[in-house]
Amino acid sequence: MADSTDEDSQECRVCGDTVASSANYRVVTAVEDGETVYKHFCSGDCLESWES
């Protein structure tokens, strides 16, 4: 696996923090209009907040 760089770091959909360095990083994968979409979250708390 390649190391992440700031250029390819994702932001949390809830709080906007960079998720690359988070040990609690979560990703939700979905297919929307035939395209794969990845929703990134820095923690389980942000994921739960987004789900509710």
VMD Tcl script that builds the backbone (N, CA, C; Angstrom):
set m [mol new atoms 156]
animate dup $m
set s [atomselect $m all]
$s set {name element resname resid chain x y z} {
  {N N MET 1 A 0.844 -1.179 0.000}
  {CA C MET 1 A 0.000 0.000 0.000}
  {C C MET 1 A 0.886 1.237 0.000}
  {N N ALA 2 A 0.531 2.217 -0.814}
  {CA C ALA 2 A 1.310 3.444 -0.912}
  {C C ALA 2 A 0.959 4.393 0.225}
  {N N ASP 3 A 1.931 5.211 0.597}
  {CA C ASP 3 A 1.687 6.226 1.617}
  {C C ASP 3 A 0.787 7.316 1.061}
  {N N SER 4 A -0.047 7.882 1.936}
  {CA C SER 4 A -0.911 8.989 1.551}
  {C C SER 4 A -0.121 10.288 1.542}
  {N N THR 5 A -0.536 11.197 0.709}
  {CA C THR 5 A 0.031 12.539 0.722}
  {C C THR 5 A -1.089 13.518 0.977}
  {N N ASP 6 A -0.740 14.761 1.293}
  {CA C ASP 6 A -1.756 15.774 1.520}
  {C C ASP 6 A -2.615 15.986 0.288}
  {N N GLU 7 A -2.056 15.769 -0.894}
  {CA C GLU 7 A -2.791 15.986 -2.128}
  {C C GLU 7 A -3.948 15.011 -2.289}
  {N N ASP 8 A -3.807 13.770 -1.770}
  {CA C ASP 8 A -4.885 12.799 -1.919}
  {C C ASP 8 A -5.645 12.552 -0.617}
  {N N SER 9 A -5.418 13.388 0.392}
  {CA C SER 9 A -6.126 13.265 1.648}
  {C C SER 9 A -7.573 13.707 1.478}
  {N N GLN 10 A -8.453 12.996 2.115}
  {CA C GLN 10 A -9.879 13.293 2.058}
  {C C GLN 10 A -10.280 14.079 3.290}
  {N N GLU 11 A -11.375 14.807 3.181}
  {CA C GLU 11 A -11.909 15.552 4.313}
  {C C GLU 11 A -13.162 14.870 4.832}
  {N N CYS 12 A -13.350 14.930 6.132}
  {CA C CYS 12 A -14.546 14.395 6.776}
  {C C CYS 12 A -15.763 15.151 6.262}
  {N N ARG 13 A -16.813 14.423 5.884}
  {CA C ARG 13 A -18.033 15.050 5.352}
  {C C ARG 13 A -18.788 15.832 6.414}
  {N N VAL 14 A -18.497 15.586 7.695}
  {CA C VAL 14 A -19.221 16.265 8.764}
  {C C VAL 14 A -18.448 17.483 9.275}
  {N N CYS 15 A -17.194 17.275 9.686}
  {CA C CYS 15 A -16.455 18.360 10.340}
  {C C CYS 15 A -15.386 18.995 9.463}
  {N N GLY 16 A -15.029 18.362 8.335}
  {CA C GLY 16 A -14.044 18.937 7.431}
  {C C GLY 16 A -12.599 18.630 7.771}
  {N N ASP 17 A -12.337 17.921 8.872}
  {CA C ASP 17 A -10.970 17.549 9.228}
  {C C ASP 17 A -10.403 16.572 8.208}
  {N N THR 18 A -9.085 16.594 8.024}
  {CA C THR 18 A -8.423 15.629 7.154}
  {C C THR 18 A -8.485 14.264 7.824}
  {N N VAL 19 A -8.876 13.243 7.074}
  {CA C VAL 19 A -9.065 11.921 7.662}
  {C C VAL 19 A -7.861 11.003 7.484}
  {N N ALA 20 A -6.881 11.379 6.709}
  {CA C ALA 20 A -5.752 10.502 6.396}
  {C C ALA 20 A -4.982 10.048 7.626}
  {N N SER 21 A -4.862 10.903 8.618}
  {CA C SER 21 A -4.069 10.548 9.787}
  {C C SER 21 A -4.906 10.038 10.950}
  {N N SER 22 A -6.198 9.910 10.753}
  {CA C SER 22 A -7.083 9.481 11.824}
  {C C SER 22 A -7.070 7.960 11.981}
  {N N ALA 23 A -6.879 7.500 13.203}
  {CA C ALA 23 A -6.912 6.064 13.478}
  {C C ALA 23 A -8.341 5.531 13.448}
  {N N ASN 24 A -9.320 6.410 13.533}
  {CA C ASN 24 A -10.729 6.026 13.574}
  {C C ASN 24 A -11.442 6.297 12.252}
  {N N TYR 25 A -10.690 6.451 11.197}
  {CA C TYR 25 A -11.176 6.764 9.853}
  {C C TYR 25 A -12.238 5.767 9.403}
  {N N ARG 26 A -13.348 6.276 8.834}
  {CA C ARG 26 A -14.430 5.442 8.323}
  {C C ARG 26 A -14.770 5.871 6.899}
  {N N VAL 27 A -15.176 4.915 6.067}
  {CA C VAL 27 A -15.588 5.202 4.688}
  {C C VAL 27 A -16.896 4.483 4.417}
  {N N VAL 28 A -17.830 5.192 3.806}
  {CA C VAL 28 A -19.077 4.600 3.337}
  {C C VAL 28 A -19.000 4.614 1.821}
  {N N THR 29 A -19.198 3.451 1.206}
  {CA C THR 29 A -19.150 3.332 -0.247}
  {C C THR 29 A -20.557 3.102 -0.768}
  {N N ALA 30 A -20.903 3.819 -1.830}
  {CA C ALA 30 A -22.227 3.683 -2.425}
  {C C ALA 30 A -22.109 3.829 -3.938}
  {N N VAL 31 A -23.142 3.387 -4.646}
  {CA C VAL 31 A -23.219 3.592 -6.090}
  {C C VAL 31 A -24.351 4.572 -6.337}
  {N N GLU 32 A -24.008 5.709 -6.956}
  {CA C GLU 32 A -24.982 6.745 -7.267}
  {C C GLU 32 A -24.885 7.052 -8.754}
  {N N ASP 33 A -25.982 6.892 -9.462}
  {CA C ASP 33 A -26.023 7.141 -10.906}
  {C C ASP 33 A -24.942 6.361 -11.657}
  {N N GLY 34 A -24.711 5.116 -11.231}
  {CA C GLY 34 A -23.745 4.254 -11.897}
  {C C GLY 34 A -22.291 4.529 -11.550}
  {N N GLU 35 A -22.029 5.464 -10.647}
  {CA C GLU 35 A -20.667 5.820 -10.240}
  {C C GLU 35 A -20.444 5.410 -8.785}
  {N N THR 36 A -19.241 4.951 -8.477}
  {CA C THR 36 A -18.890 4.637 -7.100}
  {C C THR 36 A -18.566 5.932 -6.376}
  {N N VAL 37 A -19.184 6.116 -5.213}
  {CA C VAL 37 A -18.993 7.316 -4.413}
  {C C VAL 37 A -18.484 6.897 -3.041}
  {N N TYR 38 A -17.445 7.584 -2.563}
  {CA C TYR 38 A -16.864 7.305 -1.259}
  {C C TYR 38 A -17.116 8.498 -0.352}
  {N N LYS 39 A -17.709 8.235 0.800}
  {CA C LYS 39 A -17.974 9.280 1.786}
  {C C LYS 39 A -17.056 9.017 2.973}
  {N N HIS 40 A -16.195 9.982 3.278}
  {CA C HIS 40 A -15.143 9.816 4.276}
  {C C HIS 40 A -15.516 10.511 5.585}
  {N N PHE 41 A -15.159 9.849 6.693}
  {CA C PHE 41 A -15.451 10.370 8.017}
  {C C PHE 41 A -14.229 10.158 8.906}
  {N N CYS 42 A -13.922 11.147 9.760}
  {CA C CYS 42 A -12.725 11.062 10.601}
  {C C CYS 42 A -12.932 10.162 11.814}
  {N N SER 43 A -14.184 9.875 12.163}
  {CA C SER 43 A -14.446 9.045 13.343}
  {C C SER 43 A -15.831 8.407 13.246}
  {N N GLY 44 A -16.049 7.453 14.105}
  {CA C GLY 44 A -17.359 6.833 14.197}
  {C C GLY 44 A -18.417 7.829 14.640}
  {N N ASP 45 A -18.024 8.803 15.475}
  {CA C ASP 45 A -18.961 9.829 15.937}
  {C C ASP 45 A -19.469 10.675 14.772}
  {N N CYS 46 A -18.548 11.092 13.878}
  {CA C CYS 46 A -18.962 11.881 12.711}
  {C C CYS 46 A -19.839 11.038 11.777}
  {N N LEU 47 A -19.503 9.779 11.613}
  {CA C LEU 47 A -20.319 8.890 10.779}
  {C C LEU 47 A -21.726 8.787 11.361}
  {N N GLU 48 A -21.831 8.568 12.665}
  {CA C GLU 48 A -23.145 8.472 13.314}
  {C C GLU 48 A -23.921 9.773 13.180}
  {N N SER 49 A -23.242 10.888 13.303}
  {CA C SER 49 A -23.890 12.197 13.165}
  {C C SER 49 A -24.446 12.359 11.752}
  {N N TRP 50 A -23.700 11.957 10.744}
  {CA C TRP 50 A -24.134 12.053 9.355}
  {C C TRP 50 A -25.324 11.129 9.080}
  {N N GLU 51 A -25.331 9.935 9.689}
  {CA C GLU 51 A -26.403 8.973 9.480}
  {C C GLU 51 A -27.724 9.420 10.101}
  {N N SER 52 A -27.663 10.244 11.143}
  {CA C SER 52 A -28.906 10.625 11.823}
  {C C SER 52 A -29.552 11.867 11.262}
}
mol reanalyze $m
mol bondsrecalc $m
mol representation Tube
mol addrep $m
